[in-house]
């Protein structure tokens, strides 16, 4: 090693810092919708906040290069070794450029930077590889251009003769002790940058959110950092905010378990069927109802008008794989990884199928995608559903006609199939269906080309198609004998592309519809009498709501949700990029949210302007958020959610 080697190594890492800054600029360009309400000053600040994360990512991903570049041996000067170093520099970094570039679009789906848990759905990605490359060819083009510029701009020692001449005249570096000292010092500095500074613990993902805005935090991060720092994630670690047992914690966070629903003269007698419809990517902003514009969902709007519509409903996450356990088992995500893909997925819990089986309900789960997609088939069995129907169970003679050549069966034929299968169910029944057509690449059947508004985002046309498919389902269902004895619950798994400024906010990206509809007028009137349509609610409230409506025992239901009929102001839980959030109303008026940061401090924010505020009795909510996290994480580790006395 000589002084020039040190300079070349430094310049190579500095060149990477330039590339990462370019990638961050492109990330902003591709996701302008997400930052439209935040201002250039805040965006500029996030670039500065992101510097330590870029440096840490660069030093982590180039740690082997650093070691090999600065070895205090003469063979480092040889041309062959210098060629080896160039490829050691190029290959890993070009790979990491790709995962950053892929996030230009993937961020729109999940609302955070990609982490290592993406391998949990690698099978689904692999099945769609060619379709994804066709849809996102421009990302491959950007990758190629960035990689070309990176290689062309690489500082090298191709001037090997110059290196040798310099080395021969490099008086300082002739001293082997100086060489070793410089080598040790450089490695020491590298380790400090690798860790993100001198602090006791290494730099963490959630430290990017010092600006108190999830979107700016994700802008400050880079995907290399989030990916590499979650490779060895062990699920979670215990926390001890309160010196209490799981039972005591459950009491601290226990949600209301409904009320005397008999007073509303609804539910359970005769035993009602329940159908839960989960619409792929149906953000609340796509509706016209209560939004002041036309929207893309005329039929869903009519259900909202004719049923009970909860205007402050939030998904618990930004991915389908998070929605599944939340809706069917009242399990949110309060760690970095979705419950379905964690090592704790075999823990004990009660799902909707388990709970209703005690009341002699038959149960089924329908998913229009391939069997095994996102682990839904296995999880539905864990949640107690007696029957799972995926694409493998769809009539073979119809498969060629109805397959969308991407994920599964088009929504219209699949919902018709679903209606027919419900007529075969043993009564009473509970059944869930998960649609797919409004998932990227938003394919609709050829015969409907031009029928639905294109809108201003790629997803809008498919939203119109799925809304039409939903209308056709209800037309068919209305002719079935079970229809008038069935409660329908309609929601979405998560939001999607944002185009309306009113929804470009920390909470807007979680707003989904929640509609309760019953064809029987007496039942519907009863629902309206007990409804609190302005309360805050979430996916984990759906299972307790069903049990409350059916007059069934709720012992064993996890305390992360409550019946929407309960006379409370409600709450919702989110977790994104290591920031936990509790959403509620203060005095049944204004929406506020509490966020716990890396230092375990909880701050309150006004949802209207996303500014920090002081809340009377705010510590009560802060403690509740911490209690939720402690119950969730410690219960996962100890498999003690279903505690015993």
Secondary structure, DSSP 8 states (H G I E B T S, - for coil): --HHHHHHHHHHHHHHHHHHHHHHHHHHHHTHHHHTTT-HHHHHHHHHHHHHHHHHHHHHHTHHHHHHHT-SSGGGGSHHHHHHHHHHHHHHHHHHHHHHHHHHHHHHHHSS---GGGGGGHHHHHHTHHHHHHHTHHHHHHHHHHHHHHHHT------HHHHHHHHHT-HHHHSHHHHHHHHHHHHHHHHHHHHTSSSSS---GGGGGTTS-HHHHHHHS-HHHHHHTTTT--S-----SS---HHHHHHHH-------GGGGT-SSSS--EEEEEEETT-BGGG--TTTTS--S-HHHHHHHHHSEE-TEEE-S-SSHHHHHHHHHH-----SSS-GGGSTTTTS----HHHHHHTTT-EEEEEESB-TTGGGHHHHHHHTT-SEEE-GGGS-HHHHHHHB-SSSBB-HHHHHHHHHHHHTTS-SSEEEEEE--TTSTT----GGGTTTS---SSTTHHHHHHHHHHHHHHHHHHTTSTTGGGEEEEEEES-------GGG-STTGGGBB-EEEEESSHHHHHHHHHH--TTSEEETTHHHHHHHHHTT---TT--TT---TTSSS-BEEEEEETTEEEEEEEETTTEEEEEEE-TTS-EEEEETTTTEEE--TTHHHHHHHHHHHHHHHHHHHHHT-SS---
